[in-house]
Structures are given as C-alpha cells and as structure tokens.
C-alpha cells in the first residue's frame, strides 16, 4: 500500500481527480499490491517450464514462501486486509483480492507442482488442491498476525515458515 497522498507529494485534489471514488482507490491499491505479491511466483512458474532453468522444488517453495511471508507481515498488508474486511459488504467487487490474488497464486503454485511432478520429483494427484493447501499452511498464521497488527519475532516467523514448507514437502515426496 502506498503512503498517505500528502506524504507521497500528491494533493487530495490530485488523488480525487485520478480515482473516481473510494472503491476505485482501494481497487487500485489492491491490484498494485497483488501484482507485487505475485511477481516472484509468476517468474518461478515460468522458469520451471524451461527445463534448463528448473530448480529443486524445495528451493522454489522456500524462496516463494519467504517472499510471500515478507509481504504478508508488512504493516501495510495488515492494514489492507482490515480495509478490505471493513469495505467488503459495501463494495463486493473487492472480491478481486480472492480472484486476482489468491486464485492466481494457487494456479502459479499448482503449475510449479505440476512441472515438478512431470519430472518425477514429487507425487501430487491434485496440484490445485495441493497448491491451495500449501498457501494456507505457509500464510495462514502470518496473515492472522498481520490482520491484528501483532508483531512477530523474525526468528520465530522463519522457524514457522521452514516447518510449514517442510511439512508440506513431506506429503508430496516421490516414493
């Protein structure tokens, strides 16, 4: 999320001229946040499609989870979650957070899992379900903390992240 318009050097009339209403402003902020959150996931999924660029699934999931948790634990992420929660009834179109954010993340992770399974590195019967479970496992706890503005110790957060990824990987290893 961006800083207050005046802190960013923009006047209120400039903000009001650019965004028709509060909903447009929230949607713009949300789309920018989602785009930045998904960028490493998109890059990783594309790299997996190229045989020579393919990384170990463990490495990929650890890298992605670090990035996603860093964004999730940022103070702006918790503030954005609270705004979305408060405005969702008035602006149902804010469901783009799920459609453009979460579901695209699920598709990206499922593509990575599918590629790794095709190479025989893992066994996964339902890549979409596994991807959704991975994201919930890795991001569930940090999202709750961010929503309530609860500070977390970086060492504890890292220990939780590693355990979540390793727990997930233990369920999809090839036999």
C-alpha positions as CSV (number, residue, x, y, z in Angstrom):
1,X,0.0,0.0,0.0
2,X,1.2,3.5,-0.7
3,X,1.7,6.3,1.8
4,X,-0.9,8.9,2.6
5,X,-1.3,11.1,-0.6
6,X,0.1,14.2,1.1
7,X,3.1,12.2,2.3
8,X,3.7,11.0,-1.2
9,X,3.7,14.6,-2.5
10,X,0.2,14.4,-4.1
11,X,-2.6,16.7,-3.1
12,X,-6.1,15.5,-2.2
13,X,-7.5,17.1,-5.4
14,X,-4.9,15.1,-7.4
15,X,-6.0,11.9,-5.8
16,X,-9.7,12.7,-6.3
17,X,-9.0,13.6,-9.9
18,X,-7.4,10.2,-10.6
19,X,-9.8,8.0,-8.7
20,X,-13.5,8.4,-9.1
21,X,-14.4,7.2,-5.6
22,X,-13.1,5.3,-2.6
23,X,-13.8,2.0,-4.3
24,X,-11.6,2.9,-7.3
25,X,-8.8,4.0,-4.9
26,X,-9.0,0.7,-2.9
27,X,-9.1,-1.4,-6.1
28,X,-6.0,0.4,-7.5
29,X,-4.1,-0.1,-4.3
30,X,-5.2,-3.7,-4.1
31,X,-4.2,-4.5,-7.7
32,X,-0.8,-3.0,-7.2
33,X,-0.3,-5.0,-4.0
34,X,-1.4,-8.2,-5.7
35,X,0.9,-7.6,-8.7
36,X,4.0,-7.1,-6.5
37,X,3.0,-10.1,-4.3
38,X,2.6,-12.4,-7.4
39,X,5.7,-11.3,-9.4
40,X,8.2,-13.8,-8.0
41,X,5.6,-16.6,-8.2
42,X,5.0,-15.8,-11.9
43,X,8.7,-15.8,-12.6
44,X,9.3,-19.1,-10.8
45,X,6.4,-20.7,-12.6
46,X,7.8,-19.6,-16.0
47,X,11.3,-20.7,-15.1
48,X,10.0,-24.2,-14.2
49,X,8.6,-24.6,-17.7
50,X,12.1,-24.2,-19.1
51,X,14.0,-27.5,-18.4
52,X,17.4,-25.9,-18.0
53,X,16.1,-23.3,-15.6
54,X,14.2,-25.7,-13.4
55,X,15.1,-25.5,-9.7
56,X,14.7,-28.1,-6.9
57,X,11.1,-27.9,-5.7
58,X,12.3,-27.5,-2.1
59,X,14.4,-24.4,-3.1
60,X,11.5,-22.9,-5.1
61,X,8.9,-23.3,-2.3
62,X,11.3,-21.9,0.3
63,X,12.1,-18.9,-1.9
64,X,8.4,-18.2,-2.7
65,X,7.3,-18.6,0.9
66,X,10.0,-16.2,2.1
67,X,8.8,-13.6,-0.3
68,X,5.1,-14.1,0.4
69,X,5.5,-14.0,4.1
70,X,7.6,-10.8,3.9
71,X,4.7,-9.2,2.0
72,X,2.1,-10.7,4.3
73,X,3.8,-9.5,7.5
74,X,4.4,-5.9,6.2
75,X,2.3,-3.4,8.2
76,X,0.7,-2.3,5.0
77,X,-0.6,-5.8,4.3
78,X,-2.4,-6.0,7.7
79,X,-3.9,-2.5,7.1
80,X,-5.0,-3.5,3.6
81,X,-6.7,-6.7,5.0
82,X,-8.5,-4.7,7.6
83,X,-9.7,-2.2,5.0
84,X,-10.9,-5.0,2.7
85,X,-12.7,-6.6,5.5
86,X,-14.4,-3.4,6.5
87,X,-15.4,-2.4,3.0
88,X,-16.3,-5.8,1.5
89,X,-20.0,-5.5,2.3
90,X,-20.3,-2.1,0.7
91,X,-18.0,-3.0,-2.3
92,X,-18.5,-6.7,-3.1
93,X,-16.2,-6.2,-6.2
94,X,-13.3,-6.2,-3.8
95,X,-13.5,-9.9,-4.1
96,X,-10.8,-9.4,-6.7
97,X,-8.5,-10.0,-3.7
98,X,-9.5,-13.6,-3.9
99,X,-9.9,-13.8,-7.7
100,X,-6.8,-11.9,-8.9
101,X,-4.7,-12.6,-5.8
102,X,-5.3,-15.9,-4.1
103,X,-6.6,-17.9,-7.1
104,X,-3.8,-16.7,-9.3
105,X,-1.3,-17.7,-6.6
106,X,-2.9,-21.1,-6.4
107,X,-2.6,-21.5,-10.2
108,X,1.0,-20.4,-10.1
109,X,2.0,-22.8,-7.3
110,X,0.0,-25.6,-9.0
111,X,1.9,-25.1,-12.2
112,X,5.2,-25.4,-10.3
113,X,3.9,-28.6,-8.6
114,X,2.7,-30.0,-11.9
115,X,6.1,-29.4,-13.6
116,X,8.0,-31.0,-10.7
117,X,5.6,-34.0,-10.7
118,X,6.1,-34.3,-14.5
119,X,9.9,-34.6,-13.9
120,X,9.2,-37.3,-11.2
121,X,10.5,-35.2,-8.3
122,X,7.2,-35.3,-6.4
123,X,3.9,-37.1,-6.5
124,X,0.8,-34.9,-6.4
125,X,-2.6,-36.1,-7.5
126,X,-4.4,-32.8,-7.4
127,X,-2.0,-29.9,-7.9
128,X,-4.6,-27.2,-7.4
129,X,-5.7,-28.6,-4.1
130,X,-2.1,-29.1,-3.0
131,X,-1.2,-25.5,-4.0
132,X,-4.2,-24.1,-2.0
133,X,-3.1,-26.2,1.0
134,X,0.5,-25.1,0.6
135,X,-0.5,-21.4,0.6
136,X,-2.9,-21.8,3.6
137,X,-0.2,-23.7,5.5
138,X,2.5,-21.2,4.9
139,X,0.5,-18.0,5.0
140,X,-2.4,-18.7,7.5
141,X,-0.5,-17.9,10.7
142,X,1.3,-14.8,9.3
143,X,-2.0,-13.4,7.8
144,X,-3.7,-13.7,11.2
145,X,-0.8,-11.9,12.9
146,X,-0.8,-9.1,10.2
147,X,-4.6,-8.7,10.4
148,X,-4.4,-8.0,14.1
149,X,-1.1,-6.0,13.9
150,X,0.6,-8.5,16.1
151,X,4.4,-8.2,15.9
152,X,6.3,-11.4,15.3
153,X,9.9,-12.3,16.2
154,X,11.8,-12.8,12.9
155,X,13.4,-16.0,14.2
156,X,10.0,-17.4,15.2
157,X,8.5,-16.5,11.9
158,X,11.3,-18.1,10.0
159,X,11.1,-21.3,12.1
160,X,7.4,-21.4,11.4
161,X,7.9,-20.8,7.6
162,X,10.5,-23.5,7.3
163,X,8.4,-26.0,9.2
164,X,5.4,-25.3,7.1
165,X,7.3,-25.8,3.8
166,X,9.0,-29.0,5.1
167,X,5.7,-30.4,6.4
168,X,4.1,-29.7,3.0
169,X,7.0,-31.3,1.1
170,X,6.9,-34.4,3.3
171,X,3.4,-35.1,2.0
172,X,4.3,-34.8,-1.7
173,X,7.6,-36.6,-1.9
174,X,8.0,-39.3,-4.5
175,X,8.1,-42.8,-3.1
